[in-house]
Amino acid sequence: MGGAMFEEELSLYDPALLLSLDFCRSPANFNPRISATVPGETWLKVRPLQTGDFHRGFLQILSQLTAVGDVSLTQFLNRFAQMRASGDYYVTVIVDTRYETIIGSATLVLERKFIHGCATRGRLEDVVVDDTYRGKQLGKLIVVTVSLLAEQLGCYKMSLDCKDKLIPFYKSIGYTLEPGNANTMNIRYGSTTRSLNRNIASSKTSNMDSS
Ligand SMILES: CC(C)(COP(=O)(O)OP(=O)(O)OC[C@H]1O[C@@H](n2cnc3c(N)ncnc32)[C@H](O)[C@@H]1OP(=O)(O)O)[C@@H](O)C(=O)NCCC(=O)NCCS
């Protein structure tokens, strides 16, 4: 790897945002103490997702979380460009620089609102650590990193959905189940509904174009 292939890599967001996170603000207990800038080993690096991470196993690591599907380089780069242009996606990764491999990831999504004086809520998504690196505080590290980032970016709160068995993990990082407000509900759409929705969306766009 290396050489010309990664010369023109883009970062999803400004890496400097990770330099000033104050890990003392997190209720998480790190033993030994680590942070996004000092992750405990010289070969570990915490940084924003980059375009070249397609070749560093980013999608493979997400497949340890859920089904990723057969995503081509073009699809990856198009989605990356959309996220980057929106400015609301903070996909953050841990790299093992010895092998130039992605070994952990978590995403902060900014949800823009009108309520609370046009406030912004953070959503924690797609948390995963490669199974051969688990149990070494890296899950805590990546979640605390994006949680502190959410605060730094002005979010009034950060929310997540998780499996019951992970409640202790997130509680140890400061997340709480709020009484009367700790339910996740979903409606899942099949492929027919999805294509119907796409048609409605595209006809709305063409109506807007013609108006
Ligand atoms: C959840 C996950 C990210 C944790 O990563 P990790 O690097 O092993 O976590 P850490 O080493 O930082 O563990 C932090 C703490 O959480 C606890 N913990 C970690 N995984 C846990 C689990 N699956 N269930 C319960 N507790 C867990 C650890 O014991 C540790 O406790 P301690 O601080 O008291 O020692 C990892 O197991 C993973 O990628 N799982 C598969 C994907 C997934 O389920 N993601 C979450 C979606 S919501």
PDBQT file of the ligand as one rigid body, heavy atoms in Angstrom, charges set to zero:
ROOT
HETATM    1  C1  LIG A 301     -18.942  -3.106  21.740  1.00  0.00    +0.000 C 
HETATM    2  C2  LIG A 301     -17.486  -3.039  21.310  1.00  0.00    +0.000 C 
HETATM    3  C3  LIG A 301     -17.299  -1.828  20.406  1.00  0.00    +0.000 C 
HETATM    4  C4  LIG A 301     -16.605  -2.879  22.560  1.00  0.00    +0.000 C 
HETATM    5  O1  LIG A 301     -15.268  -2.771  22.129  1.00  0.00    +0.000 OA
HETATM    6  P1  LIG A 301     -14.019  -3.124  23.087  1.00  0.00    +0.000 P 
HETATM    7  O2  LIG A 301     -12.808  -2.511  22.472  1.00  0.00    +0.000 OA
HETATM    8  O3  LIG A 301     -13.985  -4.560  23.374  1.00  0.00    +0.000 OA
HETATM    9  O4  LIG A 301     -14.452  -2.331  24.403  1.00  0.00    +0.000 OA
HETATM   10  P2  LIG A 301     -13.523  -1.845  25.586  1.00  0.00    +0.000 P 
HETATM   11  O5  LIG A 301     -12.316  -2.723  25.677  1.00  0.00    +0.000 OA
HETATM   12  O6  LIG A 301     -13.287  -0.396  25.448  1.00  0.00    +0.000 OA
HETATM   13  O7  LIG A 301     -14.489  -2.135  26.814  1.00  0.00    +0.000 OA
HETATM   14  C5  LIG A 301     -14.926  -1.126  27.660  1.00  0.00    +0.000 C 
HETATM   15  C6  LIG A 301     -15.757  -1.687  28.766  1.00  0.00    +0.000 C 
HETATM   16  O8  LIG A 301     -16.981  -2.231  28.262  1.00  0.00    +0.000 OA
HETATM   17  C7  LIG A 301     -17.088  -3.616  28.597  1.00  0.00    +0.000 C 
HETATM   18  N1  LIG A 301     -17.605  -4.303  27.420  1.00  0.00    +0.000 N 
HETATM   19  C8  LIG A 301     -17.028  -4.361  26.214  1.00  0.00    +0.000 A 
HETATM   20  N2  LIG A 301     -17.771  -5.097  25.363  1.00  0.00    +0.000 NA
HETATM   21  C9  LIG A 301     -18.844  -5.493  26.070  1.00  0.00    +0.000 A 
HETATM   22  C10 LIG A 301     -19.981  -6.286  25.761  1.00  0.00    +0.000 A 
HETATM   23  N3  LIG A 301     -20.169  -6.822  24.547  1.00  0.00    +0.000 N 
HETATM   24  N4  LIG A 301     -20.899  -6.487  26.718  1.00  0.00    +0.000 NA
HETATM   25  C11 LIG A 301     -20.716  -5.946  27.959  1.00  0.00    +0.000 A 
HETATM   26  N5  LIG A 301     -19.676  -5.197  28.320  1.00  0.00    +0.000 NA
HETATM   27  C12 LIG A 301     -18.751  -4.975  27.382  1.00  0.00    +0.000 A 
HETATM   28  C13 LIG A 301     -15.674  -4.062  28.907  1.00  0.00    +0.000 C 
HETATM   29  O9  LIG A 301     -15.679  -5.129  29.816  1.00  0.00    +0.000 OA
HETATM   30  C14 LIG A 301     -15.053  -2.818  29.502  1.00  0.00    +0.000 C 
HETATM   31  O10 LIG A 301     -15.390  -2.683  30.852  1.00  0.00    +0.000 OA
HETATM   32  P3  LIG A 301     -14.329  -1.997  31.894  1.00  0.00    +0.000 P 
HETATM   33  O11 LIG A 301     -14.098  -0.594  31.394  1.00  0.00    +0.000 OA
HETATM   34  O12 LIG A 301     -15.047  -2.076  33.178  1.00  0.00    +0.000 OA
HETATM   35  O13 LIG A 301     -13.114  -2.848  31.797  1.00  0.00    +0.000 OA
HETATM   36  C15 LIG A 301     -17.053  -4.342  20.591  1.00  0.00    +0.000 C 
HETATM   37  O14 LIG A 301     -17.338  -5.441  21.426  1.00  0.00    +0.000 OA
HETATM   38  C16 LIG A 301     -17.708  -4.562  19.242  1.00  0.00    +0.000 C 
HETATM   39  O15 LIG A 301     -17.231  -4.042  18.232  1.00  0.00    +0.000 OA
HETATM   40  N6  LIG A 301     -18.786  -5.359  19.199  1.00  0.00    +0.000 N 
HETATM   41  C17 LIG A 301     -19.442  -5.732  17.947  1.00  0.00    +0.000 C 
HETATM   42  C18 LIG A 301     -20.200  -4.575  17.329  1.00  0.00    +0.000 C 
HETATM   43  C19 LIG A 301     -21.221  -3.973  18.279  1.00  0.00    +0.000 C 
HETATM   44  O16 LIG A 301     -22.000  -4.676  18.909  1.00  0.00    +0.000 OA
HETATM   45  N7  LIG A 301     -21.199  -2.624  18.355  1.00  0.00    +0.000 N 
HETATM   46  C20 LIG A 301     -22.076  -1.860  19.195  1.00  0.00    +0.000 C 
HETATM   47  C21 LIG A 301     -23.309  -1.462  18.475  1.00  0.00    +0.000 C 
HETATM   48  S1  LIG A 301     -24.366  -0.500  19.510  1.00  0.00    +0.000 SA
ENDROOT
TORSDOF 0
